[in-house]
Amino acid sequence: MERLHVDMVVEVLHRLRHGQSVRSISRDLGCSRVTVRRYQEWAERQGFLEASRPLPVGAEVQARLEPTLAPPIRQASSVAPYQPQVEALLGQGIELVAIHQRLMGHHGYQGSYSSLRRFVRRLRPRLPNAVVRLETPPGQQAQVDFGSVGLLRDAQGRRRRAYCFVMTLSYSRHCYVRFVFDQRVETWIDCHRRAFESFGGVPRELVIDNLKAAVLKANLEDLRLAEAYRRLAQHYGCLVHPCRPRTPEHKGKVENGVHYVQRNFLASEQPLTEEEANRKAPVWVEEVAGLRDHGTTHVPPLRRFREEEQAALLPLPAEPFALREVRLVKLHRDCHVQLDRSYYSAPWVHIGEVLEAYLFAHSVQLYRGSELLTTHPRATRPGQRFTRPEHYPPEQSRYLTHTREYCSQQAARIGPRCQEVVAALLAERPLDHLRSVQGLLRLAERYSPGRLEAACARALRFGDGRYRRVKSILAAGADQEALPEEARPPVRIDYTHARTGADFFPELSLAQLLEGGPGPC
C-alpha cells in the first residue's frame, strides 16, 4: 500500500466526510482504492469522520498517523559522519570522485559513490536555472544555424549526408531554408546571399553558431571571424554575434526552427534528393511554416513578416556579394600556389610565404596582408595552370617570353647581319638553338646593339655564325676592327686516281667497270 502525504490524507478525510465514494476518490486523487480504504478505516478509529467534529489539520493528522500509514522517514546518509571532511574538500574545488577516494583511503568510509553524490546534492542544492527571453524589434536580428537532416541523393544519385541551413528572423519568426551537402565557407556564404534575397532585405544583426566557416576563434577575449564572412557582413552592413561555445539557448529561435524543419517538413514531404528538397522548401515555408499559429507570438510568421518586419530590414546593396571563400596558401618554388588542384602564379620574391587566396565566382586574387599581388581567372577544371611571366626571376622569365618569333623581331631591330645569324640558327635542324639565340640577343644588353651587329658581320665573313664565335669576337674587341677584304671563292680541284680500275681487275672490261657489273668473289 502506498503512503500518502499529510495534505493528501486531509483531502481524503474531507471527501469521505462529504460522502464521496472510495472509487470516486481513487479516480480523482490518483491513488488506489486499497489505499483509500486503509485510510478510511484508520480515520474511523480516530473519530475523524464524525460530522460533529471539525476537520483535523495537518499537524494533528501527522501526530495521529500510525507507523504503517505515516510517510517514510528519510534515513540518515552514510556520509553524514564525514560531513566536515566533505565540506573542506569541496571548498578546495576537489571533484566528487576524488573526495570519495579520499574518504575510503583516509577515513575508512565504506559507502558508495552514489551515496556521496546524493549527500552533496542535499548539502549544496542547485539553484534554479533562470533564463531571460530576449525579444528584438522588427528588422533587428536574425539567427542562423546548420542542422543535420540525414541522407539525401545528389545529382548523380549517390546517397550523401545532408544539412539544412536555416535563417530565422527573430521578430517575425519567418525563416529561409536550404538543403546542402557540406558546411564549407563557400556554401555558408551562398546560403546567406540567397536568404537575404528571399527576404528582400538584410537584418542589422546576425546571431550565429561557432562553426569554422564563420568563426576562426570563438573566445570572448579574442573573437575572429573568417575573412570571407567578415567581408560579407561589411558588404551587407550587418553585425555578427557568435554564440558562446556549447550554449545553443543563445539562439533558441533558430534552434527551434531547425527542429521544426526536421519534424515537420522532412516528416511530411519526405524528399529523396537535394534538388527536390530545395524545390519544395520555399513552398513549405510559405504555405505551412509561414501560416501556422506560432507558439510564442501567436501570429503567423509570414503575416508578421510582411506587415511589420520586411519594411524594417536594411535594403539590399546594388551588387550581390561575390567573394566565395578565403584560404591560406603557400607559394611553392615553382612560383605557383595550388587551389582545388589548379595552379596560380605569384611573384617569386614571396616563395615560401603563406598568402591569402580570395576566391570569387570567376576570378582568384592573391594577397600578402593588405597588398594585392595578382589576379587570375578561376580554373574551370583540375590541372589548369595560370602563369604570368613577370612572376619569375628576370633571368628565367625570358625563356617564357622570348619565343622564336620574338627573337626574330629583336634581331631585325638590331640589324640585317644579326637577323641573318639568328635566322640561320633557328633554321638549323635537328637541334633547337633557341636558347643560343636568346643568349646572343642578350649580348646587346652587355655591349650594345651596334657592336653586336658588327660582331655578327665579322662572324659571317668567316663563315661561323655560332653564339660562341660571336661572343668571343665581342670579348676580344675584334668587332671594332676593320673587316678584311672579302676573299675570292676557292678554286675547286677535282682529284683523280693515278691508275685505272683495269690495273686492279684486268679480266673485266672498262665497260663492265663503268656499269658496276659483278666482280670476282
Phi, psi and omega in degrees: 000136178282149178255130187265157174292156183302317180297325177291324178296319178297321179295321177298317179299318180300316182290322178296320181292339178263010172084014179286141183288159179298319180298316181294319178296319180299319181290319183287323185264350177075028176238165185285158178292328177298319179295316181298318180295320179298318178288331175294317178296319179295318181295325177294320178295328181274351181078018183282349182265001178287129184294336182285341182264146178291155180295127183294152177268176186297321182295318180293319178297318180299321182288332185262356181292140178280155182305326181286343181254341183290148176301148181296141179271129181295129179284151179294140180290148177290347180270348185305319180297342183254019183303316179301317179295320180296316180296321179295318180290324175296322178297335178275001179078021181278139181288161186295325180298317179292324178297316179299319179294322179292320179297321179287321185279327188249341186235002176075021179291136183245002183282176183271165177293326179297322178297318178297318181295319178294322180295316180293326179296322176286329181289320180231079181296144180286141176283151178299143180271094181276144178234157178246123178273119182262128175246137184245155178288167181301138177076003186277316192218148169225145179248140190231141178198160169256148174220144180282139181232019177086215186252134172229160179269140178270190184295335179270003179086005180277142177276123183225154177293130184241161180225153174249128173270127181231127171243120183245125175286125191293331182280306185271341186069012172290145189225165172237136184231134174215142182256134183221170180253000180206171179240037180288165180301317182299320178292317179301315180295315182296321179294321177298314181300317179294322180295314179299319180292326178291326178283338185076018181182182186231130173291156183284337181225146175238125175257119188234164172277170184267047177283155187293338179292339184244323189237126176274322182220127193240023174269162187290335183281329186214085181269127180227128177270153171300141189301316181297320181289325177298317179291325176299314180298320178293321181297319183267354175078029181243161177260151181245130179237095176291145176288159170290148181302140176060037175229071182295341180293343178289345175227052186295333183293316179283330175300315177294326178295319177297315179297323180294320176298317182293318186278328187257298185298307183292328180286329184267318183277322182051058178292148182259334183234160177296318181298320179292319179297316180288337176283324183273337185301312180299324178294318179296320179297319183285319191260340182243293183296322183285342183254000182284157174280105185294138186294338180259310183275337183057031175226138177303129184303320183294321178292318179295325179293311184289324184277329188235325191261326187300319180291341182272353180288154173293144180291152176290143176294165183297324180243137176293158181292129186258335183293130183261321188195154173233128181231156173266128183227153180255136177274118185273177185296337178275013177066028179228149169253158181248129178222119178052042176066023170236168192230139182225133184274158176212161184305138187296335182295347181256016179302134180090349181271157176265120181253167176254125179257120178261113185262117174256179183297321185232009180210164177228130177245136179250124182244149166241098189068237178264002182268123176281119182272315183195164176229135180230155167296149179278137182295146177256353178206154178298148176092351179292147182230125178246118188230134171252122183303328182291350177281349177270161172301151184304321183289345179256330183291333181295336179288342176268324185268329183274078180282178179299318180294318180298316181296322178297319179294318180295319179296322178296325178291328181287315179163166184292325179291320176296320178297322180293319179296314181296318180297320180293320180293318182289336181273346184289139179233156002271351182287142176266116183261027182298317181293327175295320179294318178299318178295321180297316180293331177292340177297335177293332177286325182281319181258267175188157178301325180294316179294322178297320178297319180292322179295321178295322179296317178295317180299321179291325180300325181261011172071026180222094182263026179286157180301317183298320180293316180296319180297319181293327177296317180292319181296325180274352182075014182290341179295338181272356177272155179290141179289140175293160178300147184294124182290145177289150179297138183296149179283132181279129180248125177265119181271139178232159178283146178289332180238152180273173179292336180292334177295332181265331182230077185292335184285347180259143176282164178298325180296320179294321179297318181291326180281350179076032181293172182291138178261183180290144179286000000 
